[in-house]
Amino acid sequence: MHRVLIVVTLVLFGALTAVALYQHGFWGILAPHFQSTGAGQVFADLVIALVLVLTWLWRDARATGRNPWPWVVATLMLGSFGPLVYLLTRKSLNDKT
C-alpha cells in the first residue's frame, strides 16, 4: 500500500512538474521565490525540509547498506523526486529476503 501511495505521488507530482516546466521553464519556476519575502520564506522552508529529509535519508541508507551519495545528489538536483524514488526503491525493514 505504501508503495502505491509513493507511485501515485510521483506520477502526480511529475505531471505537475512537467506542466510547470513546459509553461514556465526551469528559471520560471525558481524566479518567483526571489521576488518577495513571502515567496522566499516558502523556498527557505522547502530547503529546510529537504535538509531534514536528507539527514534521515543519509542515516537510513547507511543503516541499510546503501550508498547515500546518489540520493543526496538526486535530491540536490531534482528536489523531492530524490527522496521519493529512494523510498520507492527502499526495502522495508519488515521485508524478509
N, C-alpha and C positions, 0 to 999 in steps of 0.2 A: 504493500500500500504506500509506504514512504517513497519508494522509487517512482511510483506512478505520479505522486504529487510533485516530485522533482522534475520529471519529464514534462508534465503539464506546465510547470513554472518556466522551464527552459524554453518550451515551444512558444508560450505566450509572450514571455519577455524577449525572446529572439525576434518574434514578429514585430513587437513594438519597437525594438531597436532598429530593425531593418527599415521600417516605415520612417522613423526619425532620421536615420542616416540618408535615406532616399530624399526626404523633403528638405533637410537642413544641412546635411554633410557633417563630418566629424567636428569641425570647429563651430558649426552652428549649434551643435548640442552643448559644447563646453562654454561658449562665449557668454550666454546669459548668466552664468554663475559668477561672473566677474563684473556685472553691471549694477548690482545693488548689494547692500549688506544682508538683506533678507535672503537673496539667492546665494550669496557667499556662505551664509550660515548653513543652508541646506547642503551645499557642497562640502563644507567642513564636517558636517555631521556624517555624510557618506564616507569621507576619508577616515574618520574616527571609527565608524562601524566596520569598515573593511580591515583596518589595522587590528581591531579586536578579533575579527574572524580569522585573519592571518595568524595571529598568536595561537588561537585554538588549532587551526589547521596545521601549523608547524609542529606543535606538540603531538597532535593526533597522528600525523604522518610518521613522525619518528617512532612513536609507540607501536605503530602497526607495521614498521619495517619499510615504509615507503620514503622515497626521496622527496622532501618538501619543496625543493627549488623549482621544479617545473610548475608547481601550483602557485608559488609566490610570483613567478614571472607572469603566469597566465592572469593572475588577479591584478597585477600592476598594469598589464596591457589591456585586459578585457573586462575589468571590474568584476561584477557579481557572477559572470559566466565561469570564472576560475573556480570559486568555491562550490558552485552548483554542480559542475562536472566532477569535481573532487568527490562530493557527496554521492553522486550517481555511480561513480566507479569504486567507491569505498565498500569493502566487505564489512558487513555488520559484525560486531563483536560476538553476536549470538549465532552467526553462521558457523556450521561445522564443516571444515574442509579436511 
